[in-house]
Amino acid sequence: DDAEVDVTIVSNETNIPVKMFTISPGHNGGKNGKNKLIYWDGRDLSQKEAEKGEYKAELRIKYKSGEIEKRIIRLVK
């Protein structure tokens, strides 16, 4: 099934979240099956361009069945 995905982008250097957003079921990143695309615009919570460096995307995937899955994806900006 499609799922709602809560995404938190975290700086590896500071371990502080720089951006949080939700992907709705059926949209890129929240579709049924293996999704290879999580789009981050490169901006932080105040909409300023985030520093270059290494980040991680912490995903909290909420399925319609109530099951919750967590994943981490490495990002380089």
Disulfide bonds with the S-S distance in Angstrom:
none
